[in-house]
């Protein structure tokens, strides 16, 4: 038995979907524990591409139990659309379960997200406007609606009506925007409840029993360390906790039940949205990496900002989440570059610093300290053994291990399941 937590070790979009899908083959249960449909995972099986937003990547294995935990906020319309798209492609969804305690994204959350972001002007966060933040806000304010409430035909109207009335007052008086009709929202969401009710379950019990029975459990996070509400580049962060500790809070499992934490990082760095990015490449090289890596958001299609690998960030992620090992993805994207740079520290006010600063003002003034490595031209997309990688690629990987002080367990050399180098069995 082994319980493994997968987290993004950068700003998200590290290729968690592929790694989760790959590791799901040996897992018995796959659990998504935070975030919402503001995140997306792209998985390629053979030549078929699947874009998932709420459903765990393990759904592509028919026999696996896939669970959406209480730490996730759920837009039922989006979830049903995702389910329907999988069914049309003959992917079974009978093994999908949804936490009773997961909070529901309502129409007023999406509108609130949009009008608040609009009002911020140049100070905008770069939200996806999916209603994620306002849903977590209502959760913390104790006026949220959970899945267990939505499927309760008596309780749901009692909770929904005062919420709609309060939100309408805000929309009309503060934003001069039309609100919502209670009856329309009620009817819409009762329809969603009818579809989803058979899948709603006590996730904490399901996961606890799986661990008790000696099964392999894979916890899947969304986004990345630097988007964590507490530990990320605040305020340019998400509204939940993509770090490893959230796997326990977002599923109802105690921390003593976690065996291993794996951080996923690209062989370079990307981010979406606003905020400082020390190693960002704002030139033709950055555009080349974006093109070769297909760096466009799964959820929004937005082009991702691209830059060199930042070891300061990974050391920070390792400390925050207690990383046992790394999965490095998209090493193949760097093929053909004559020189590859790796950031080992920051220069700030004439001094070299190795720890990631909390102050965005300070971070914006940090200059990356680079080490340079000769590139390689050999096609590595079919390599399955570490020793068969080009020497220059191995030197680059070895230096990442030295600087981050975290061993590498997996290397991705392409988008397919088969394009993966395994250095360590993560379930042993």
Secondary structure, DSSP 8 states (H G I E B T S, - for coil): --EEEEEESSSS-SSHHHHHHHHHTT-SEEEE-SB-TT--EEEEETTEEEEESSS-GGGGSTTSEEEE-TTBEE-HHHHHHHHHHHHHTT---TTEEEETT-EE--HHHHHHHHHHHHHHGGG------SSHHHHHHHHHTT---BHHHHT-TTHHHHHHHHHHHHHHHHHHHHS------HHHHHHHHHHHHHHHGGGEE-HHHHHHHHHHTT--EEEE--S-GGG-TTTSSTTSS-SS--STTHHHHTTT--GGG--EEEEEEESSEEE-SSS--TTB--SHHHHHHHHHTT-B-TTT--B-EEE-EEHHHHHHHHHHHT-SEEEEE-GGGGTT-SEEEEEEEEEETTEEE-S--S-HHHHHT-EEEEEEEE---S--TT--SGGGS-HHHHHHHHHHHHHHT-EEEEEE-SSBTTSEEESS-TT-
